[in-house]
Amino acid sequence: MSELTITMTITSRPTLGLLLAAGLCTIAAAQETAPQVGPEKGALVIMGGGGKDHTFEQVFAKFVELAGGKEARIVVVTTAESSDPDYDYSRSGAVRYAKEHLGVTSATVLHTHDRKIADSAEFVQPITAATGVWFGGGRQWRFTKAYGGTRTEQEFAKVLQRGGAIGGSSAGATIQGSFLARGDTSGNTIMVGNVQRGFGYLRNTAIDQHVVARGREKDLLEVLRDPAKKMRKEFDRDAMLGIGIDEDVAIVVQGDRFKVIGKENGAVLVYDPKKWTDDTPDSDRWETLRTGGSYDLKERKVLGKGGAPAQKSP
């Protein structure tokens, strides 16, 4: 009996070792393939604001599709629109469009500026059942001031963890980055301001909006170089990627890749400081993708430039 026991013990050790090794290899492989910038589950729709081409309906419809289509349960966050307690935060063109044109039966507005309310179980209840959260326009710092570090922010993230969709336009685009560009409470021309933390659905990124329409192409350079050294130490500026999205244009992010949608020949600018040298002219410090283009966020590589199809000669 003892000989059998000893034999079993000796022969089981290599088996156990192989199992442990296999397990470690599996974990390592999973870590390698897991998204490093984008969400592990779900999708992001990040729109650079509305403009004269009026593509909101197209972009928002894509968001609703990713959130479950007609069966989606949508929450629209209007908090960024104002700081005035008398403002009507319950009005939402997004909610109305979802119900009247996309056939969504469950779409509701969520708003508070009170952090105690934002930390309550009652307030977050609509988010716990949501398959999609859409952040509206306004001033992005209002999202962080109201919800940053609260139970509400935690529930927003869980929507992605359940495989849902998070989207937003203008301020609702910038909040999805880890660093909050134009986050100063005194004005939106200050790129590195007194509110710096976004919700970080795209890790190690700073997102700007209305970029081409408002002549903001060079503004993210200030964030990525931070000449006044105002960026807080919690951010890894050396690893940060800048993404500038024009009006009527959006990126759809799944895992570590995004695709450009929206108006014809719309522009998304990608700023990668790892490719710069001291001699790189400012005008060469971004790559421009057009509608239909795609990008690998992990490898920092353009997969397709996109753009309008070439016109055939008569």
C-alpha positions in Angstrom: 0.0 0.0 0.0 2.8 2.3 0.9 4.6 1.6 -2.4 1.5 2.4 -4.3 1.1 5.7 -2.4 4.7 6.7 -3.0 4.4 5.9 -6.7 1.3 7.9 -7.1 2.9 10.8 -5.3 6.0 10.8 -7.5 4.1 10.5 -10.8 1.5 13.2 -9.8 4.2 15.8 -9.2 5.1 16.3 -12.9 1.4 16.3 -13.8 0.8 19.1 -11.2 3.7 21.0 -12.5 2.5 20.8 -16.1 -0.9 21.9 -15.1 0.5 24.9 -13.2 2.7 25.8 -16.2 -0.2 25.5 -18.6 -2.3 27.7 -16.3 0.3 30.3 -16.1 0.7 30.3 -19.9 -3.0 30.7 -20.3 -3.0 33.7 -17.9 -0.1 35.2 -19.8 -1.8 34.7 -23.1 -5.0 36.3 -21.8 -3.0 39.3 -20.5 -1.4 39.7 -23.9 -4.6 39.5 -25.8 -6.7 41.6 -23.4 -7.3 45.2 -24.5 -4.7 47.6 -23.2 -6.5 50.8 -24.2 -10.1 50.1 -25.0 -12.8 48.2 -23.1 -12.5 44.5 -22.4 -16.2 44.1 -23.1 -18.9 46.2 -24.8 -18.3 49.2 -27.1 -17.7 52.9 -27.0 -19.2 55.5 -29.4 -17.2 58.7 -29.1 -18.6 61.7 -31.2 -16.8 65.0 -31.7 -20.0 67.1 -31.4 -22.8 68.1 -33.7 -22.3 70.3 -36.7 -23.9 71.4 -40.0 -23.9 67.9 -41.5 -26.3 66.7 -38.8 -25.0 63.2 -38.4 -26.2 62.8 -34.8 -29.0 60.5 -35.8 -26.7 58.2 -37.7 -24.2 58.0 -34.9 -26.8 57.7 -32.1 -28.5 54.9 -34.1 -25.2 53.0 -34.1 -24.9 53.5 -30.4 -28.4 52.1 -29.8 -27.7 49.2 -32.1 -24.6 48.3 -30.0 -26.7 48.7 -26.8 -29.3 46.2 -28.0 -31.5 47.9 -30.6 -35.2 48.2 -29.8 -34.6 46.0 -26.7 -32.0 48.4 -25.4 -32.4 50.1 -22.0 -30.8 53.6 -22.5 -29.8 56.2 -19.9 -29.0 59.7 -21.1 -26.9 61.8 -18.8 -27.6 65.6 -19.3 -25.5 66.9 -16.3 -22.9 68.6 -18.5 -25.4 71.0 -20.0 -25.5 73.5 -17.2 -24.8 74.3 -13.5 -28.1 76.2 -13.1 -30.4 74.4 -10.7 -33.4 75.8 -12.6 -32.2 74.4 -15.9 -34.5 71.8 -17.4 -32.3 68.7 -17.4 -35.2 66.4 -18.2 -35.4 67.5 -21.8 -33.4 65.3 -24.1 -33.5 65.1 -27.8 -31.6 61.8 -27.6 -34.3 60.2 -25.4 -37.0 61.5 -27.8 -35.2 60.2 -30.9 -34.6 56.8 -29.3 -38.3 56.4 -28.5 -39.9 58.0 -31.6 -37.5 57.0 -34.3 -35.5 54.0 -33.1 -38.3 52.1 -31.4 -36.6 52.0 -28.0 -39.2 51.7 -25.2 -36.8 52.1 -22.3 -35.0 55.4 -22.5 -34.6 57.8 -19.5 -32.7 60.9 -18.4 -30.3 60.8 -15.4 -29.1 64.0 -13.7 -27.8 65.4 -10.4 -25.1 67.8 -9.3 -25.4 66.4 -5.7 -22.6 63.9 -5.0 -24.5 62.4 -2.1 -27.4 61.7 -4.4 -25.0 60.3 -6.9 -23.8 57.9 -4.3 -27.2 56.5 -3.4 -28.7 53.2 -4.4 -32.0 54.8 -5.5 -30.3 57.2 -7.9 -28.2 54.5 -9.7 -31.1 52.0 -10.1 -31.7 52.9 -13.8 -28.0 52.4 -14.6 -28.0 48.9 -13.0 -30.5 47.7 -15.6 -29.1 49.8 -18.5 -27.5 48.3 -21.6 -26.4 51.8 -22.9 -25.3 55.1 -21.3 -25.1 58.2 -23.4 -23.3 61.4 -22.1 -24.6 64.6 -23.6 -22.8 67.8 -24.4 -21.8 70.9 -22.3 -18.8 71.2 -20.0 -17.1 67.9 -19.3 -15.9 68.8 -15.9 -19.5 68.7 -14.6 -19.5 65.0 -15.2 -16.4 64.5 -13.0 -17.6 66.9 -10.3 -21.0 65.2 -10.0 -20.1 61.5 -10.5 -16.4 61.0 -10.2 -15.6 58.5 -7.4 -19.3 57.9 -6.6 -21.5 54.8 -6.9 -22.8 56.3 -10.1 -19.4 56.2 -11.8 -19.0 52.6 -10.7 -22.3 51.6 -12.2 -21.5 53.4 -15.5 -18.4 51.1 -15.8 -20.5 48.0 -15.1 -22.6 48.7 -18.2 -19.4 48.0 -20.3 -18.6 45.0 -18.1 -22.0 43.5 -19.0 -21.2 44.0 -22.6 -23.3 47.2 -23.1 -22.4 50.4 -24.9 -21.2 53.8 -23.6 -21.4 56.8 -25.9 -21.3 60.5 -25.9 -20.9 63.7 -27.9 -18.7 66.7 -27.4 -18.3 66.9 -23.5 -19.6 63.3 -23.6 -16.7 62.4 -25.8 -13.9 63.9 -23.7 -15.2 62.4 -20.5 -14.5 58.9 -21.9 -10.7 59.5 -21.9 -8.6 59.1 -18.8 -7.3 62.6 -18.9 -9.9 65.4 -19.1 -8.8 67.9 -21.8 -10.4 71.3 -21.5 -11.4 70.4 -17.9 -10.9 73.8 -16.3 -14.0 75.2 -14.6 -13.1 78.7 -15.6 -13.1 78.2 -19.3 -12.8 75.7 -22.2 -9.7 77.1 -23.7 -7.5 75.8 -20.9 -6.2 72.4 -22.0 -4.7 71.2 -18.6 -7.1 72.6 -16.0 -8.2 72.2 -12.5 -10.4 69.1 -13.2 -8.2 66.5 -14.9 -9.8 63.1 -14.4 -12.0 61.5 -17.0 -13.8 58.2 -16.6 -11.1 56.4 -18.4 -13.0 54.0 -20.7 -10.1 54.6 -23.1 -7.0 54.2 -20.9 -4.0 56.6 -21.2 -5.8 58.9 -23.6 -6.9 62.5 -23.9 -9.8 63.2 -26.2 -10.7 66.5 -27.8 -13.8 67.4 -29.9 -15.0 69.9 -32.6 -11.3 69.8 -33.6 -11.2 70.8 -37.3 -14.4 73.0 -37.2 -13.0 75.1 -34.4 -9.3 75.2 -35.5 -8.2 73.1 -32.5 -5.8 70.8 -34.4 -2.8 71.9 -32.3 -4.5 72.1 -28.9 -3.9 68.5 -27.8 -0.1 69.1 -28.2 -0.3 71.2 -25.1 -1.7 68.3 -23.1 0.8 65.8 -24.5 3.8 68.1 -23.9 2.5 69.9 -20.8 5.0 72.7 -20.9 3.7 74.3 -17.7 3.9 70.9 -15.8 0.3 71.2 -14.6 -0.6 67.5 -15.2 -1.0 65.5 -12.0 1.4 62.7 -11.3 -1.4 60.1 -11.4 -1.3 60.4 -15.2 1.4 58.8 -17.3 1.9 61.5 -19.9 4.7 59.6 -21.6 2.3 56.8 -22.4 -0.7 59.0 -23.3 -2.3 59.0 -26.8 -4.3 62.0 -28.1 -7.4 61.6 -30.1 -9.1 64.6 -31.7 -12.5 64.1 -33.3 -14.2 66.6 -35.6 -17.9 67.6 -35.6 -20.3 65.1 -37.1 -17.7 62.4 -36.8 -17.4 59.5 -34.3 -15.2 56.6 -33.5 -16.7 53.2 -32.6 -14.3 51.4 -30.2 -14.4 47.7 -29.6 -11.4 46.2 -27.8 -8.3 48.0 -28.9 -9.5 49.0 -32.3 -11.7 51.8 -33.6 -13.5 52.7 -36.8 -14.4 56.2 -38.0 -18.0 56.8 -38.8 -20.1 59.9 -39.6 -20.0 62.6 -42.3 -18.3 62.0 -45.6 -14.6 62.4 -45.4 -14.8 63.4 -41.7 -11.5 63.7 -39.8 -10.1 62.0 -36.7 -6.6 63.1 -35.6 -4.4 60.7 -33.7 -1.4 62.2 -31.7 1.3 59.7 -30.7 4.2 61.4 -28.9 6.2 58.1 -29.1 6.7 58.9 -32.8 7.9 62.5 -32.3 11.4 63.9 -32.2 12.5 67.3 -31.0 12.6 68.3 -34.7 9.1 67.1 -35.6 7.1 70.1 -36.8 3.8 70.7 -35.0 1.9 70.1 -38.2 3.4 66.6 -38.4 2.6 65.5 -34.9 -0.7 63.9 -35.8 -2.0 61.4 -38.3 -5.4 62.0 -39.9 -7.9 59.3 -40.5 -11.0 59.8 -42.5 -14.5 58.3 -42.4 -14.2 54.5 -42.9 -10.6 54.5 -41.5 -9.6 52.3 -38.6 -6.8 52.3 -36.0 -5.2 49.8 -33.6 -4.9 51.5 -30.2 -2.7 48.9 -28.7 -0.1 48.9 -31.5 -0.7 52.6 -32.3 -1.0 51.7 -35.9 -3.2 53.0 -38.7 -5.1 50.0 -40.2 -6.8 52.1 -42.9 -6.8 55.8 -43.7 -10.4 55.9 -44.9 -11.7 58.8 -46.9 -14.0 59.4 -49.8 -13.6 57.0 -52.7 -11.7 58.2 -55.6 -13.8 59.8 -58.4 -13.6 57.9 -61.7 -12.5 59.9 -64.7 -15.2 60.5 -67.3 
